[in-house]
Amino acid sequence: MHYRIRLQLLILDSCSAATDCASSLFCGTCPAMGKSQPICIRGQAIQPTSVVKGLPFNKYTWLVTHNSFSIVDAPSLTGVKRITFYNQEDSVSNQLRNGVRGLMLDMYDFKDDIWLCHSLQGRCYNFTAFEPAINTLKEVEAFLTENPSEIVTIIIEDYVHSPKGLTKLFTNAGLLKYWYPVSKMPANGGDWPTVTDMIAKNYRLLVFTSVASKEADEGIAYQWKYMVENEPGDGGIVQGSCSNRKESRPLKSKHAALFLQNYFPTFPTQKEDACKEHSSGLTETVDACYKAARNTMPNFLAVNFYMRSDGGGVFDAVDRMNGQTLCGCNTVIACQAGAPAGLCKNAGVDNRTPTAIEGSFNGSVQFIPSASHRLPFHLASSLACSCAIIIISLIL
């Protein structure tokens, strides 16, 4: 009798299929970095709360997807060919399974409902619409129900004008049972409750809106009252630079306890090229934002095509950010619960594959196969004909 022993490959090892790679890895390429031969690439986050428990929510860093709903190959539900830019390539459910804990969603009044659109001029059109927002929110509800120790943050670019529209939407999606009440949110930069306390009270959904009046009208937190944010788009990926978004307080302000770092270009690159964004310059930009905020680490790192890199990508970056903040180590994997800062665990000689940590969420690493969605030049030109409007309203 003959037995075949299959050894799973580690990060950066050559591969030919996803099943070749160890858990939390997938088999991919990064042509933009000259790596056209498939290698095992990291595709899943380690939740920092599985390593260092019980700290205030604002002491951790979480991975966020920019325009989480703007998914390559998402079918048109309007009967019209979609003409827009894409930022992600797998479902919101799968983003959450892979460790994403923040979703950036653009919401609009459309077809007597509220839809997710990647649009322009404050309006949703048939050719920029993706789906009714309740569809995505029901994915969030299902995830929170299935994972009672997880917390999700939703950041809304808000173009909804229907009275109590967002209140009705979140109610119908069944999410109010997880809602973090705005009245309980810390004011003036104070620490948030511990993650343990938030879970115990079932305050596991944080929702922020870009419209200030909705805090009083609908009980939805006004984003820039509680967080600072760097410049989105091309301004946010300049190495050595990190300036605040115009709506935000200065990054060094101590009147907001949360810090959102945007790291994506104004015009999203093709998914095959996005690996370069997450392989070159990310660490330097995080460091610049850390210094700009007076040695405060961002709590949210927002990216396009989050799984694309030439190795560890955004997942390694978030591990480094949490390691530095939580225990003074160069990765969260090296943290030891209860140990003094700087007393780091030896992660082993070959630390190329993240260790599975008890209590962390184990999802599946998946891509939705897709053809290139490179816009025809004349369509790209027509979309960009009013650059100032497009950059602000469509891309950001």
C-alpha atoms as a printed R data frame, in Angstrom:
    type eleno elety resid chain resno       x      y       z
1   ATOM     1    CA   MET     A     1   0.000  0.000   0.000
2   ATOM     2    CA   HIS     A     2   1.351  3.413  -0.937
3   ATOM     3    CA   TYR     A     3   0.566  6.645   0.882
4   ATOM     4    CA   ARG     A     4   0.978 10.119  -0.600
5   ATOM     5    CA   ILE     A     5   2.049 12.757   1.885
6   ATOM     6    CA   ARG     A     6   1.110 16.287   0.856
7   ATOM     7    CA   LEU     A     7   3.171 19.066   2.383
8   ATOM     8    CA   GLN     A     8   1.496 22.450   2.396
9   ATOM     9    CA   LEU     A     9   3.614 25.286   1.099
10  ATOM    10    CA   LEU     A    10   4.500 28.428   3.018
11  ATOM    11    CA   ILE     A    11   4.267 32.064   2.013
12  ATOM    12    CA   LEU     A    12   6.450 32.914  -1.032
13  ATOM    13    CA   ASP     A    13   6.836 29.227  -1.985
14  ATOM    14    CA   SER     A    14   6.087 28.411  -5.623
15  ATOM    15    CA   CYS     A    15   2.664 26.863  -6.143
16  ATOM    16    CA   SER     A    16   0.317 25.716  -8.881
17  ATOM    17    CA   ALA     A    17  -3.057 25.623  -7.074
18  ATOM    18    CA   ALA     A    18  -4.654 27.176  -4.006
19  ATOM    19    CA   THR     A    19  -4.703 23.800  -2.277
20  ATOM    20    CA   ASP     A    20  -0.894 23.704  -2.429
21  ATOM    21    CA   CYS     A    21  -0.623 26.530   0.090
22  ATOM    22    CA   ALA     A    22  -1.050 26.374   3.855
23  ATOM    23    CA   SER     A    23  -4.129 27.677   5.649
24  ATOM    24    CA   SER     A    24  -4.735 31.434   5.221
25  ATOM    25    CA   LEU     A    25  -2.710 31.532   1.988
26  ATOM    26    CA   PHE     A    26  -3.698 31.443  -1.677
27  ATOM    27    CA   CYS     A    27  -1.750 30.845  -4.880
28  ATOM    28    CA   GLY     A    28  -1.290 34.055  -6.875
29  ATOM    29    CA   THR     A    29   1.036 36.308  -8.830
30  ATOM    30    CA   CYS     A    30   2.200 39.929  -8.828
31  ATOM    31    CA   PRO     A    31   3.224 40.854 -12.386
32  ATOM    32    CA   ALA     A    32   3.515 44.533 -11.423
33  ATOM    33    CA   MET     A    33   6.447 43.546  -9.186
34  ATOM    34    CA   GLY     A    34   7.966 41.247 -11.803
35  ATOM    35    CA   LYS     A    35   6.592 38.121 -10.129
36  ATOM    36    CA   SER     A    36   4.643 36.306 -12.825
37  ATOM    37    CA   GLN     A    37   5.216 32.816 -11.450
38  ATOM    38    CA   PRO     A    38   2.546 31.760  -8.900
39  ATOM    39    CA   ILE     A    39   3.566 31.851  -5.241
40  ATOM    40    CA   CYS     A    40   1.722 31.402  -1.955
41  ATOM    41    CA   ILE     A    41   0.403 34.804  -0.843
42  ATOM    42    CA   ARG     A    42  -1.229 35.741   2.419
43  ATOM    43    CA   GLY     A    43  -4.992 36.217   2.236
44  ATOM    44    CA   GLN     A    44  -6.310 36.329   5.790
45  ATOM    45    CA   ALA     A    45  -5.946 38.536   8.857
46  ATOM    46    CA   ILE     A    46  -5.134 37.637  12.422
47  ATOM    47    CA   GLN     A    47  -7.585 39.339  14.749
48  ATOM    48    CA   PRO     A    48  -5.508 41.235  17.322
49  ATOM    49    CA   THR     A    49  -8.061 40.582  20.050
50  ATOM    50    CA   SER     A    50  -7.250 36.884  19.797
51  ATOM    51    CA   VAL     A    51  -3.700 37.674  20.933
52  ATOM    52    CA   VAL     A    52  -4.026 40.617  23.322
53  ATOM    53    CA   LYS     A    53  -7.466 40.710  24.901
54  ATOM    54    CA   GLY     A    54  -9.495 43.197  26.868
55  ATOM    55    CA   LEU     A    55  -8.103 46.555  25.726
56  ATOM    56    CA   PRO     A    56 -10.183 49.552  24.650
57  ATOM    57    CA   PHE     A    57 -11.473 49.316  21.080
58  ATOM    58    CA   ASN     A    58  -9.331 52.285  20.000
59  ATOM    59    CA   LYS     A    59  -6.095 50.506  20.927
60  ATOM    60    CA   TYR     A    60  -6.356 48.051  18.031
61  ATOM    61    CA   THR     A    61  -5.906 48.357  14.275
62  ATOM    62    CA   TRP     A    62  -8.499 46.827  11.932
63  ATOM    63    CA   LEU     A    63  -8.465 46.118   8.204
64  ATOM    64    CA   VAL     A    64 -11.043 48.082   6.163
65  ATOM    65    CA   THR     A    65 -12.109 47.683   2.539
66  ATOM    66    CA   HIS     A    66 -12.634 50.879   0.538
67  ATOM    67    CA   ASN     A    67 -15.894 50.759  -1.433
68  ATOM    68    CA   SER     A    68 -16.482 47.243  -0.123
69  ATOM    69    CA   PHE     A    69 -19.489 46.771  -2.421
70  ATOM    70    CA   SER     A    70 -17.774 47.852  -5.660
71  ATOM    71    CA   ILE     A    71 -16.937 44.316  -6.708
72  ATOM    72    CA   VAL     A    72 -15.473 43.182 -10.023
73  ATOM    73    CA   ASP     A    73 -17.960 40.964 -11.893
74  ATOM    74    CA   ALA     A    74 -20.903 41.917  -9.667
75  ATOM    75    CA   PRO     A    75 -23.923 41.450 -11.963
76  ATOM    76    CA   SER     A    76 -25.913 44.503 -12.980
77  ATOM    77    CA   LEU     A    77 -29.326 44.593 -11.289
78  ATOM    78    CA   THR     A    78 -30.611 47.514 -13.338
79  ATOM    79    CA   GLY     A    79 -30.501 45.933 -16.791
80  ATOM    80    CA   VAL     A    80 -27.877 48.474 -17.873
81  ATOM    81    CA   LYS     A    81 -24.165 47.802 -18.364
82  ATOM    82    CA   ARG     A    82 -22.283 49.280 -15.459
83  ATOM    83    CA   ILE     A    83 -19.714 51.993 -16.180
84  ATOM    84    CA   THR     A    84 -17.691 52.735 -13.070
85  ATOM    85    CA   PHE     A    85 -14.505 51.829 -11.250
86  ATOM    86    CA   TYR     A    86 -14.046 48.717  -9.113
87  ATOM    87    CA   ASN     A    87 -12.280 48.408  -5.779
88  ATOM    88    CA   GLN     A    88 -12.767 44.834  -4.535
89  ATOM    89    CA   GLU     A    89 -13.098 41.376  -6.027
90  ATOM    90    CA   ASP     A    90 -14.893 39.151  -3.534
91  ATOM    91    CA   SER     A    91 -18.179 39.327  -1.665
92  ATOM    92    CA   VAL     A    92 -18.637 41.297   1.539
93  ATOM    93    CA   SER     A    93 -19.321 38.005   3.331
94  ATOM    94    CA   ASN     A    94 -15.976 36.686   2.201
95  ATOM    95    CA   GLN     A    95 -14.212 39.927   3.093
96  ATOM    96    CA   LEU     A    96 -15.484 39.486   6.637
97  ATOM    97    CA   ARG     A    97 -14.469 35.820   6.686
98  ATOM    98    CA   ASN     A    98 -10.958 36.804   5.703
99  ATOM    99    CA   GLY     A    99 -10.624 39.240   8.594
100 ATOM   100    CA   VAL     A   100 -11.876 42.563   7.237
101 ATOM   101    CA   ARG     A   101 -13.597 44.409  10.086
102 ATOM   102    CA   GLY     A   102 -14.505 47.708   8.485
103 ATOM   103    CA   LEU     A   103 -16.670 48.420   5.433
104 ATOM   104    CA   MET     A   104 -16.826 51.718   3.526
105 ATOM   105    CA   LEU     A   105 -20.215 51.965   1.812
106 ATOM   106    CA   ASP     A   106 -21.616 54.691  -0.465
107 ATOM   107    CA   MET     A   107 -25.398 54.924   0.026
108 ATOM   108    CA   TYR     A   108 -27.867 56.749  -2.224
109 ATOM   109    CA   ASP     A   109 -31.596 57.193  -2.719
110 ATOM   110    CA   PHE     A   110 -32.413 55.174  -5.854
111 ATOM   111    CA   LYS     A   111 -35.508 53.439  -7.226
112 ATOM   112    CA   ASP     A   112 -37.559 54.347  -4.114
113 ATOM   113    CA   ASP     A   113 -35.005 52.506  -2.007
114 ATOM   114    CA   ILE     A   114 -31.452 52.917  -0.702
115 ATOM   115    CA   TRP     A   115 -28.766 51.488  -2.971
116 ATOM   116    CA   LEU     A   116 -25.012 51.098  -2.941
117 ATOM   117    CA   CYS     A   117 -23.583 53.053  -5.868
118 ATOM   118    CA   HIS     A   118 -20.119 54.067  -7.028
119 ATOM   119    CA   SER     A   119 -21.347 57.250  -8.565
120 ATOM   120    CA   LEU     A   120 -20.899 60.966  -9.127
121 ATOM   121    CA   GLN     A   121 -22.507 64.348  -8.495
122 ATOM   122    CA   GLY     A   122 -24.367 63.019  -5.456
123 ATOM   123    CA   ARG     A   123 -26.736 60.909  -7.569
124 ATOM   124    CA   CYS     A   124 -27.032 57.217  -8.328
125 ATOM   125    CA   TYR     A   125 -27.557 56.173 -11.941
126 ATOM   126    CA   ASN     A   126 -28.479 52.881 -13.598
127 ATOM   127    CA   PHE     A   127 -24.901 52.568 -14.830
128 ATOM   128    CA   THR     A   128 -23.288 53.238 -11.413
129 ATOM   129    CA   ALA     A   129 -25.645 51.200  -9.205
130 ATOM   130    CA   PHE     A   130 -24.640 47.913  -7.574
131 ATOM   131    CA   GLU     A   131 -27.437 46.642  -5.344
132 ATOM   132    CA   PRO     A   132 -29.951 47.609  -2.649
133 ATOM   133    CA   ALA     A   133 -27.976 48.357   0.492
134 ATOM   134    CA   ILE     A   134 -30.082 45.947   2.528
135 ATOM   135    CA   ASN     A   135 -28.523 43.026   0.636
136 ATOM   136    CA   THR     A   136 -25.055 43.889   1.901
137 ATOM   137    CA   LEU     A   137 -26.310 44.736   5.385
138 ATOM   138    CA   LYS     A   138 -27.948 41.334   5.627
139 ATOM   139    CA   GLU     A   139 -24.535 39.809   4.922
140 ATOM   140    CA   VAL     A   140 -23.189 41.798   7.874
141 ATOM   141    CA   GLU     A   141 -26.099 40.663  10.050
142 ATOM   142    CA   ALA     A   142 -25.462 37.024   9.167
143 ATOM   143    CA   PHE     A   143 -21.762 37.367   9.982
144 ATOM   144    CA   LEU     A   144 -22.361 39.022  13.358
145 ATOM   145    CA   THR     A   145 -24.952 36.388  14.243
146 ATOM   146    CA   GLU     A   146 -22.619 33.538  13.312
147 ATOM   147    CA   ASN     A   147 -19.627 35.117  15.084
148 ATOM   148    CA   PRO     A   148 -20.729 36.478  18.476
149 ATOM   149    CA   SER     A   149 -17.257 37.733  19.429
150 ATOM   150    CA   GLU     A   150 -16.660 39.894  16.360
151 ATOM   151    CA   ILE     A   151 -17.132 43.659  15.923
152 ATOM   152    CA   VAL     A   152 -17.748 45.350  12.564
153 ATOM   153    CA   THR     A   153 -17.507 49.057  11.684
154 ATOM   154    CA   ILE     A   154 -19.470 50.606   8.799
155 ATOM   155    CA   ILE     A   155 -18.436 54.020   7.434
156 ATOM   156    CA   ILE     A   156 -21.110 55.532   5.183
157 ATOM   157    CA   GLU     A   157 -20.518 58.083   2.453
158 ATOM   158    CA   ASP     A   158 -24.052 59.336   2.808
159 ATOM   159    CA   TYR     A   159 -26.220 60.646  -0.042
160 ATOM   160    CA   VAL     A   160 -29.506 59.457   1.487
161 ATOM   161    CA   HIS     A   161 -32.100 62.234   1.808
162 ATOM   162    CA   SER     A   162 -35.256 60.208   2.456
163 ATOM   163    CA   PRO     A   163 -36.585 60.905   5.975
164 ATOM   164    CA   LYS     A   164 -35.222 58.385   8.488
165 ATOM   165    CA   GLY     A   165 -33.983 56.410   5.509
166 ATOM   166    CA   LEU     A   166 -30.941 54.912   7.206
167 ATOM   167    CA   THR     A   167 -32.876 54.142  10.385
168 ATOM   168    CA   LYS     A   168 -35.436 52.164   8.393
169 ATOM   169    CA   LEU     A   169 -32.678 50.435   6.412
170 ATOM   170    CA   PHE     A   170 -30.731 49.175   9.425
171 ATOM   171    CA   THR     A   171 -33.949 48.201  11.196
172 ATOM   172    CA   ASN     A   172 -35.114 46.141   8.223
173 ATOM   173    CA   ALA     A   173 -31.691 44.497   7.984
174 ATOM   174    CA   GLY     A   174 -32.030 43.254  11.579
175 ATOM   175    CA   LEU     A   175 -28.936 45.114  12.771
176 ATOM   176    CA   LEU     A   176 -30.325 47.241  15.589
177 ATOM   177    CA   LYS     A   177 -29.698 44.423  18.065
178 ATOM   178    CA   TYR     A   178 -25.959 44.936  17.503
179 ATOM   179    CA   TRP     A   179 -26.042 48.736  17.301
180 ATOM   180    CA   TYR     A   180 -23.542 50.737  19.356
181 ATOM   181    CA   PRO     A   181 -25.655 53.660  20.688
182 ATOM   182    CA   VAL     A   182 -24.246 57.049  19.786
183 ATOM   183    CA   SER     A   183 -25.091 58.219  23.305
184 ATOM   184    CA   LYS     A   184 -22.556 55.714  24.653
185 ATOM   185    CA   MET     A   185 -19.723 56.767  22.340
186 ATOM   186    CA   PRO     A   186 -16.861 58.565  24.112
187 ATOM   187    CA   ALA     A   187 -16.646 62.290  23.493
188 ATOM   188    CA   ASN     A   188 -13.577 64.508  23.257
189 ATOM   189    CA   GLY     A   189 -11.101 61.778  22.494
190 ATOM   190    CA   GLY     A   190 -11.635 59.561  25.518
191 ATOM   191    CA   ASP     A   191 -10.926 55.842  25.329
192 ATOM   192    CA   TRP     A   192 -13.634 53.575  24.002
193 ATOM   193    CA   PRO     A   193 -14.901 50.707  26.165
194 ATOM   194    CA   THR     A   194 -12.911 47.498  26.067
195 ATOM   195    CA   VAL     A   195 -13.672 45.039  23.325
196 ATOM   196    CA   THR     A   196 -14.690 42.581  26.052
197 ATOM   197    CA   ASP     A   197 -17.280 45.029  27.364
198 ATOM   198    CA   MET     A   198 -18.605 45.824  23.887
199 ATOM   199    CA   ILE     A   199 -19.088 42.130  23.160
200 ATOM   200    CA   ALA     A   200 -20.764 41.515  26.523
201 ATOM   201    CA   LYS     A   201 -23.274 44.306  25.819
202 ATOM   202    CA   ASN     A   202 -23.677 43.208  22.195
203 ATOM   203    CA   TYR     A   203 -22.523 46.620  20.973
204 ATOM   204    CA   ARG     A   204 -20.844 44.971  18.007
205 ATOM   205    CA   LEU     A   205 -21.794 47.252  15.124
206 ATOM   206    CA   LEU     A   206 -20.360 50.753  14.868
207 ATOM   207    CA   VAL     A   207 -21.950 52.943  12.188
208 ATOM   208    CA   PHE     A   208 -20.692 56.355  11.093
209 ATOM   209    CA   THR     A   209 -22.197 58.780   8.579
210 ATOM   210    CA   SER     A   210 -20.686 61.692   6.642
211 ATOM   211    CA   VAL     A   211 -23.788 63.835   7.359
212 ATOM   212    CA   ALA     A   212 -23.520 65.710  10.666
213 ATOM   213    CA   SER     A   213 -27.262 66.312  11.141
214 ATOM   214    CA   LYS     A   214 -28.050 62.593  11.244
215 ATOM   215    CA   GLU     A   215 -26.458 62.216  14.661
216 ATOM   216    CA   ALA     A   216 -29.296 64.258  16.190
217 ATOM   217    CA   ASP     A   217 -31.986 63.187  13.710
218 ATOM   218    CA   GLU     A   218 -31.337 59.448  13.503
219 ATOM   219    CA   GLY     A   219 -28.835 58.592  16.221
220 ATOM   220    CA   ILE     A   220 -26.080 57.781  13.699
221 ATOM   221    CA   ALA     A   221 -22.623 58.956  14.692
222 ATOM   222    CA   TYR     A   222 -21.108 61.775  12.654
223 ATOM   223    CA   GLN     A   223 -17.841 60.326  11.456
224 ATOM   224    CA   TRP     A   224 -15.493 63.275  11.985
225 ATOM   225    CA   LYS     A   225 -16.711 63.907  15.496
226 ATOM   226    CA   TYR     A   226 -15.210 60.589  16.573
227 ATOM   227    CA   MET     A   227 -12.315 59.992  14.195
228 ATOM   228    CA   VAL     A   228  -9.607 61.785  12.312
229 ATOM   229    CA   GLU     A   229  -8.824 60.756   8.757
230 ATOM   230    CA   ASN     A   230  -5.993 61.318   6.325
231 ATOM   231    CA   GLU     A   231  -6.471 62.489   2.762
232 ATOM   232    CA   PRO     A   232  -8.049 59.819   0.534
233 ATOM   233    CA   GLY     A   233  -6.892 59.096  -2.993
234 ATOM   234    CA   ASP     A   234  -3.480 59.937  -4.416
235 ATOM   235    CA   GLY     A   235  -2.709 62.321  -1.565
236 ATOM   236    CA   GLY     A   236  -2.924 59.440   0.891
237 ATOM   237    CA   ILE     A   237  -0.304 57.249  -0.770
238 ATOM   238    CA   VAL     A   238   2.566 59.727  -1.044
239 ATOM   239    CA   GLN     A   239   5.504 58.201   0.777
240 ATOM   240    CA   GLY     A   240   6.651 60.253   3.740
241 ATOM   241    CA   SER     A   241   3.488 62.369   3.742
242 ATOM   242    CA   CYS     A   242   0.233 62.181   5.700
243 ATOM   243    CA   SER     A   243  -2.166 65.125   5.856
244 ATOM   244    CA   ASN     A   244  -5.720 65.241   7.125
245 ATOM   245    CA   ARG     A   245  -8.822 65.113   4.960
246 ATOM   246    CA   LYS     A   246 -10.455 68.521   4.743
247 ATOM   247    CA   GLU     A   247 -13.544 67.409   6.725
248 ATOM   248    CA   SER     A   248 -11.368 65.960   9.487
249 ATOM   249    CA   ARG     A   249  -9.668 67.563  12.436
250 ATOM   250    CA   PRO     A   250  -5.859 67.609  12.201
251 ATOM   251    CA   LEU     A   251  -4.412 64.140  12.661
252 ATOM   252    CA   LYS     A   252  -2.634 65.244  15.820
253 ATOM   253    CA   SER     A   253  -5.948 66.251  17.430
254 ATOM   254    CA   LYS     A   254  -6.705 64.528  20.718
255 ATOM   255    CA   HIS     A   255 -10.435 65.290  20.493
256 ATOM   256    CA   ALA     A   256 -11.179 62.110  18.536
257 ATOM   257    CA   ALA     A   257 -10.006 58.692  19.674
258 ATOM   258    CA   LEU     A   258 -10.226 56.874  16.320
259 ATOM   259    CA   PHE     A   259  -7.928 57.300  13.316
260 ATOM   260    CA   LEU     A   260  -8.791 56.135   9.787
261 ATOM   261    CA   GLN     A   261  -5.873 55.830   7.368
262 ATOM   262    CA   ASN     A   262  -6.781 55.719   3.687
263 ATOM   263    CA   TYR     A   263  -4.295 53.935   1.461
264 ATOM   264    CA   PHE     A   264  -5.591 53.751  -2.096
265 ATOM   265    CA   PRO     A   265  -5.139 55.817  -5.291
266 ATOM   266    CA   THR     A   266  -7.722 58.240  -6.635
267 ATOM   267    CA   PHE     A   267  -8.281 56.085  -9.695
268 ATOM   268    CA   PRO     A   268  -8.105 52.424  -8.643
269 ATOM   269    CA   THR     A   269  -5.522 50.333 -10.435
270 ATOM   270    CA   GLN     A   270  -6.489 47.071 -12.041
271 ATOM   271    CA   LYS     A   271  -6.632 44.262  -9.519
272 ATOM   272    CA   GLU     A   272  -3.634 42.549 -11.117
273 ATOM   273    CA   ASP     A   273  -1.558 45.705 -10.462
274 ATOM   274    CA   ALA     A   274  -2.897 46.429  -6.974
275 ATOM   275    CA   CYS     A   275  -0.366 43.992  -5.516
276 ATOM   276    CA   LYS     A   276   2.312 46.647  -6.016
277 ATOM   277    CA   GLU     A   277   0.436 49.154  -3.833
278 ATOM   278    CA   HIS     A   278   0.471 46.700  -0.943
279 ATOM   279    CA   SER     A   279   4.048 45.551  -1.476
280 ATOM   280    CA   SER     A   280   5.907 48.845  -1.915
281 ATOM   281    CA   GLY     A   281   5.458 52.011   0.122
282 ATOM   282    CA   LEU     A   282   2.727 50.880   2.509
283 ATOM   283    CA   THR     A   283   5.015 50.538   5.533
284 ATOM   284    CA   GLU     A   284   6.544 53.972   4.933
285 ATOM   285    CA   THR     A   285   3.129 55.608   4.581
286 ATOM   286    CA   VAL     A   286   1.851 53.999   7.783
287 ATOM   287    CA   ASP     A   287   4.945 55.308   9.554
288 ATOM   288    CA   ALA     A   288   4.342 58.817   8.200
289 ATOM   289    CA   CYS     A   289   0.747 58.781   9.441
290 ATOM   290    CA   TYR     A   290   1.853 57.457  12.828
291 ATOM   291    CA   LYS     A   291   4.251 60.399  13.185
292 ATOM   292    CA   ALA     A   292   1.717 62.933  11.853
293 ATOM   293    CA   ALA     A   293  -0.716 61.815  14.550
294 ATOM   294    CA   ARG     A   294   1.896 62.342  17.290
295 ATOM   295    CA   ASN     A   295   2.839 58.688  17.582
296 ATOM   296    CA   THR     A   296  -0.706 57.369  17.416
297 ATOM   297    CA   MET     A   297  -1.255 54.302  15.277
298 ATOM   298    CA   PRO     A   298  -4.225 54.320  12.871
299 ATOM   299    CA   ASN     A   299  -7.166 52.206  14.050
300 ATOM   300    CA   PHE     A   300  -8.433 51.511  10.553
301 ATOM   301    CA   LEU     A   301  -6.397 50.832   7.397
302 ATOM   302    CA   ALA     A   302  -8.587 51.203   4.286
303 ATOM   303    CA   VAL     A   303  -7.434 49.646   0.997
304 ATOM   304    CA   ASN     A   304  -8.554 48.456  -2.436
305 ATOM   305    CA   PHE     A   305  -8.198 44.800  -3.500
306 ATOM   306    CA   TYR     A   306  -7.114 43.868   0.011
307 ATOM   307    CA   MET     A   307  -5.815 40.381  -0.833
308 ATOM   308    CA   ARG     A   308  -3.404 41.453  -3.554
309 ATOM   309    CA   SER     A   309   0.334 41.636  -2.763
310 ATOM   310    CA   ASP     A   310   3.622 39.912  -3.483
311 ATOM   311    CA   GLY     A   311   3.650 38.173  -0.114
312 ATOM   312    CA   GLY     A   312   2.232 39.449   3.181
313 ATOM   313    CA   GLY     A   313   0.672 42.695   1.962
314 ATOM   314    CA   VAL     A   314  -1.846 44.553   4.075
315 ATOM   315    CA   PHE     A   315  -2.136 41.621   6.474
316 ATOM   316    CA   ASP     A   316   1.513 41.884   7.475
317 ATOM   317    CA   ALA     A   317   1.129 45.664   7.729
318 ATOM   318    CA   VAL     A   318  -1.802 45.362  10.150
319 ATOM   319    CA   ASP     A   319   0.123 42.770  12.172
320 ATOM   320    CA   ARG     A   320   3.036 45.194  12.490
321 ATOM   321    CA   MET     A   321   0.736 48.052  13.464
322 ATOM   322    CA   ASN     A   322  -0.940 45.987  16.178
323 ATOM   323    CA   GLY     A   323   2.367 44.536  17.372
324 ATOM   324    CA   GLN     A   324   3.875 47.978  17.868
325 ATOM   325    CA   THR     A   325   0.824 49.341  19.692
326 ATOM   326    CA   LEU     A   326  -0.173 46.352  21.783
327 ATOM   327    CA   CYS     A   327   3.169 44.985  22.940
328 ATOM   328    CA   GLY     A   328   6.071 46.890  21.405
329 ATOM   329    CA   CYS     A   329   6.919 43.979  19.092
330 ATOM   330    CA   ASN     A   330   7.408 44.001  15.328
331 ATOM   331    CA   THR     A   331   4.346 41.804  14.798
332 ATOM   332    CA   VAL     A   332   1.264 40.939  16.808
333 ATOM   333    CA   ILE     A   333   2.236 37.280  16.529
334 ATOM   334    CA   ALA     A   334   5.162 38.011  18.850
335 ATOM   335    CA   CYS     A   335   2.966 39.543  21.570
336 ATOM   336    CA   GLN     A   336   2.620 37.702  24.877
337 ATOM   337    CA   ALA     A   337  -0.496 38.324  26.924
338 ATOM   338    CA   GLY     A   338   0.364 39.958  30.223
339 ATOM   339    CA   ALA     A   339   4.038 40.443  29.385
340 ATOM   340    CA   PRO     A   340   5.752 43.840  29.677
341 ATOM   341    CA   ALA     A   341   5.987 45.895  26.487
342 ATOM   342    CA   GLY     A   342   8.947 44.876  24.380
343 ATOM   343    CA   LEU     A   343   9.163 41.351  25.752
344 ATOM   344    CA   CYS     A   344   8.470 39.562  22.511
345 ATOM   345    CA   LYS     A   345   7.904 35.917  21.784
346 ATOM   346    CA   ASN     A   346  10.281 34.180  19.400
347 ATOM   347    CA   ALA     A   347   8.007 33.530  16.446
348 ATOM   348    CA   GLY     A   348  10.358 30.855  15.152
349 ATOM   349    CA   VAL     A   349  13.116 30.676  12.597
350 ATOM   350    CA   ASP     A   350  10.701 30.338   9.682
351 ATOM   351    CA   ASN     A   351   7.898 32.773  10.390
352 ATOM   352    CA   ARG     A   352   6.689 32.959   6.810
353 ATOM   353    CA   THR     A   353   3.195 31.641   7.509
354 ATOM   354    CA   PRO     A   354   1.068 33.265  10.245
355 ATOM   355    CA   THR     A   355   0.366 30.940  13.134
356 ATOM   356    CA   ALA     A   356  -3.236 29.920  13.699
357 ATOM   357    CA   ILE     A   357  -4.194 31.408  17.038
358 ATOM   358    CA   GLU     A   358  -6.833 29.902  19.249
359 ATOM   359    CA   GLY     A   359  -9.971 31.993  19.257
360 ATOM   360    CA   SER     A   360  -9.253 33.773  15.993
361 ATOM   361    CA   PHE     A   361 -11.825 33.532  13.237
362 ATOM   362    CA   ASN     A   362 -11.009 30.999  10.537
363 ATOM   363    CA   GLY     A   363 -12.573 31.947   7.234
364 ATOM   364    CA   SER     A   364 -11.836 30.813   3.717
365 ATOM   365    CA   VAL     A   365  -9.401 32.439   1.343
366 ATOM   366    CA   GLN     A   366 -11.222 32.908  -1.940
367 ATOM   367    CA   PHE     A   367 -11.295 35.062  -5.010
368 ATOM   368    CA   ILE     A   368 -14.142 35.512  -7.429
369 ATOM   369    CA   PRO     A   369 -12.602 34.680 -10.806
370 ATOM   370    CA   SER     A   370 -12.924 37.670 -13.081
371 ATOM   371    CA   ALA     A   371 -11.991 39.021 -16.455
372 ATOM   372    CA   SER     A   372 -10.245 42.352 -16.736
373 ATOM   373    CA   HIS     A   373 -12.542 45.335 -16.226
374 ATOM   374    CA   ARG     A   374 -10.282 47.870 -17.869
375 ATOM   375    CA   LEU     A   375 -12.585 50.661 -19.035
376 ATOM   376    CA   PRO     A   376 -12.575 51.502 -22.742
377 ATOM   377    CA   PHE     A   377 -10.684 54.766 -23.219
378 ATOM   378    CA   HIS     A   378 -13.683 56.753 -24.423
379 ATOM   379    CA   LEU     A   379 -15.739 55.685 -21.413
380 ATOM   380    CA   ALA     A   380 -12.924 56.463 -19.004
381 ATOM   381    CA   SER     A   381 -12.564 59.860 -20.654
382 ATOM   382    CA   SER     A   382 -16.262 60.639 -20.366
383 ATOM   383    CA   LEU     A   383 -16.244 59.656 -16.714
384 ATOM   384    CA   ALA     A   384 -13.215 61.864 -16.106
385 ATOM   385    CA   CYS     A   385 -14.450 64.865 -18.070
386 ATOM   386    CA   SER     A   386 -15.155 66.759 -14.869
387 ATOM   387    CA   CYS     A   387 -12.172 65.653 -12.844
388 ATOM   388    CA   ALA     A   388 -12.860 67.606  -9.666
389 ATOM   389    CA   ILE     A   389 -16.364 66.179  -9.367
390 ATOM   390    CA   ILE     A   390 -15.349 62.657 -10.307
391 ATOM   391    CA   ILE     A   391 -12.426 62.509  -7.934
392 ATOM   392    CA   ILE     A   392 -14.474 63.675  -4.968
393 ATOM   393    CA   SER     A   393 -17.794 62.012  -5.667
394 ATOM   394    CA   LEU     A   394 -17.008 58.881  -7.637
395 ATOM   395    CA   ILE     A   395 -13.667 57.662  -6.471
396 ATOM   396    CA   LEU     A   396 -13.620 58.744  -2.852
